[in-house]
Amino acid sequence: MSWFSHLFGGGNKNPADAAMPYLNQIPGQTQQYQQPFFDAGKNAIKPLEEQYGQLLNDPGAKMNKMGESFQQSPGFQFAMQQALEAANHASAAGGMAGTPQSQYEQMQLATQLGNQDYNKWMENTLGLYGKGLSGEEGMATRGQQAGQSMADMIAQVLAQQANVAFQGQSQKNENNNGLWGGLRQMGGAALGGFTGGPMGAFAGWNAMK
């Protein structure tokens, strides 16, 4: 490459132009791994708001809604039958079989067993409900973390792009300053040569540095 090309910056490349294609790939390359978690977390926000709103505004209504789907456990009828038979045998042994007292005790026993079955069912249901809420919260948290990671990564890339662009412009300015300095020196040498010969050209060159 000739000295003239070097003088006008023909041999210099802007670092920003070389770096930008690689920097611009970073958001797209990393976002594909974070986006599914971000979307899942975003989709979990609305259901969580609805569920927590119901619990805060009217927890009793939420419990009643759950209770509407109550079903007796598979072993409830067998346990009820066994308990009633035992009660009947006890009443017969005491000469109380068929009396109002015996019937009242059997009714109490049935109610007690029914409440136990219902309470156990509600306990299991609330446990599953809690796990569901916890899972949604986990999704929302991971989505928030993924969104924060993407935001931080994009901010870092933009900062790197700005820095590279700044450095590239600084290099251009330095090249331009060198160009104009060379032109001034050449102009000074030419003027000195016209007016003072070789010694004048040398003096003009140094004067324009």
C-alpha positions in Angstrom: 0.0 0.0 0.0 1.4 3.4 -1.0 2.4 6.2 1.5 -0.5 8.2 0.0 -3.1 5.6 1.0 -1.7 5.5 4.5 -1.7 9.2 4.7 -5.4 9.4 3.9 -6.3 6.6 6.2 -6.8 3.9 3.6 -5.0 1.3 5.7 -7.0 1.9 8.8 -10.3 0.2 9.7 -12.8 1.4 12.2 -12.8 -1.0 15.2 -16.5 -0.4 15.6 -17.3 -1.7 12.2 -15.4 -4.9 12.9 -16.8 -5.5 16.4 -20.5 -4.6 15.8 -21.5 -7.7 13.8 -20.4 -9.9 16.7 -21.9 -7.7 19.4 -25.2 -7.6 17.6 -25.5 -11.4 17.7 -25.3 -11.5 21.5 -29.0 -10.6 22.3 -30.4 -13.0 19.8 -28.1 -15.9 20.7 -28.8 -15.6 24.5 -32.5 -14.6 24.3 -33.5 -17.9 22.8 -32.6 -19.7 26.0 -34.2 -17.1 28.4 -37.4 -16.4 26.4 -39.3 -19.6 27.3 -38.8 -18.9 31.0 -39.8 -15.3 30.6 -43.0 -16.2 28.7 -43.9 -18.9 31.3 -43.4 -16.4 34.1 -45.4 -13.7 32.3 -48.3 -16.2 31.8 -48.2 -17.1 35.5 -48.8 -13.6 36.8 -52.5 -13.3 35.9 -53.6 -16.7 37.5 -51.6 -15.8 40.6 -53.3 -12.4 40.9 -56.7 -14.0 40.5 -56.1 -16.8 43.1 -54.6 -14.4 45.7 -57.4 -11.9 45.1 -60.0 -14.6 45.9 -58.1 -15.7 49.0 -57.7 -12.2 50.3 -61.2 -11.0 49.5 -63.3 -14.0 50.6 -61.3 -17.0 51.8 -64.6 -18.7 52.9 -66.0 -18.6 49.4 -62.8 -20.2 48.2 -63.1 -23.0 50.7 -66.8 -23.5 49.8 -65.9 -23.6 46.1 -63.3 -26.4 46.8 -65.8 -28.3 49.0 -68.3 -28.4 46.1 -66.1 -31.0 44.4 -65.9 -33.2 47.5 -66.1 -36.9 47.0 -66.1 -39.6 49.7 -62.8 -41.6 49.9 -62.8 -45.1 48.4 -62.7 -46.7 51.9 -65.3 -44.5 53.6 -68.3 -46.7 53.0 -66.4 -49.8 54.3 -65.2 -47.9 57.4 -68.8 -46.7 58.0 -70.2 -50.2 57.6 -67.7 -51.6 60.0 -68.2 -48.9 62.6 -72.0 -49.2 62.5 -71.9 -53.0 62.8 -69.6 -52.6 65.8 -72.0 -50.1 67.4 -75.0 -52.4 66.7 -73.3 -55.3 68.4 -72.4 -53.1 71.4 -76.0 -51.9 71.6 -77.4 -55.4 71.3 -75.0 -56.7 74.0 -76.2 -54.0 76.3 -79.8 -54.5 75.5 -80.0 -51.1 73.7 -80.5 -52.3 70.1 -83.2 -50.4 68.2 -83.7 -47.8 71.0 -83.7 -44.0 70.3 -80.4 -43.8 72.2 -78.8 -46.4 70.0 -80.1 -44.7 66.8 -78.7 -41.3 68.1 -75.3 -42.8 68.8 -75.2 -44.4 65.3 -76.1 -41.0 63.8 -73.4 -39.3 65.7 -70.9 -42.0 64.6 -71.9 -41.5 61.0 -71.6 -37.8 61.3 -68.2 -38.0 62.9 -66.9 -40.4 60.3 -68.3 -38.2 57.5 -66.6 -35.1 59.0 -63.3 -36.9 59.3 -63.5 -38.0 55.7 -64.4 -34.5 54.5 -61.7 -32.9 56.6 -59.1 -35.3 55.3 -60.2 -34.6 51.7 -60.0 -30.8 52.3 -56.6 -31.2 53.8 -55.3 -33.1 50.7 -57.0 -30.6 48.4 -55.5 -27.6 50.1 -52.1 -29.3 50.0 -52.4 -29.7 46.3 -53.7 -26.2 45.9 -50.7 -24.9 47.8 -48.4 -26.8 45.6 -50.1 -25.4 42.6 -49.7 -21.8 43.9 -46.1 -22.5 44.8 -45.4 -23.9 41.3 -47.0 -20.8 39.7 -44.9 -18.6 42.0 -41.8 -20.4 41.0 -42.6 -19.9 37.3 -43.2 -16.2 37.9 -40.0 -15.9 39.8 -38.0 -17.6 37.1 -39.7 -15.5 34.5 -38.7 -12.4 36.4 -35.1 -13.6 36.7 -35.0 -14.4 33.0 -36.4 -11.0 32.1 -33.8 -9.3 34.4 -31.1 -11.4 32.8 -32.2 -10.4 29.3 -32.4 -6.7 30.4 -28.9 -6.8 32.0 -27.5 -8.6 28.9 -29.0 -6.1 26.5 -27.8 -3.2 28.6 -24.3 -4.7 28.7 -24.3 -5.2 24.9 -25.4 -1.6 24.3 -22.7 -0.4 26.6 -20.1 -2.4 24.8 -21.4 -1.1 21.4 -21.3 2.4 22.7 -17.7 1.9 23.9 -16.6 0.3 20.7 -18.3 3.1 18.7 -16.6 5.7 20.9 -13.2 4.1 20.4 -13.8 3.8 16.7 -14.7 7.4 16.4 -11.7 8.3 18.5 -9.5 6.4 16.1 -11.1 8.1 13.1 -10.5 11.5 14.7 -6.9 10.5 15.3 -6.5 9.4 11.7 -8.0 12.6 10.5 -5.8 14.7 12.7 -2.8 12.8 11.3 -4.1 13.4 7.8 -4.5 17.2 8.3 -1.1 17.3 10.1 0.5 15.7 7.1 -1.2 18.0 4.7 -0.1 21.0 6.7 3.5 19.7 6.7 3.4 19.1 3.0 1.9 22.6 2.4 4.6 24.2 4.6 7.3 22.3 2.8 5.9 23.3 -0.6 5.6 27.0 0.5 9.1 27.0 2.0 10.5 25.3 -1.2 9.0 28.0 -3.4 10.4 30.7 -1.2 13.7 29.4 0.2 14.8 26.3 -1.7 15.6 23.1 0.1 16.4 24.8 3.3 13.2 26.7 3.2 11.2 23.5 2.5 12.8 21.8 5.5 12.0 24.8 7.7 8.4 25.0 6.4 8.0 21.3 7.1 9.0 21.7 10.7 7.1 24.9 11.2 3.8 23.1 10.3 4.2 20.2 12.7 
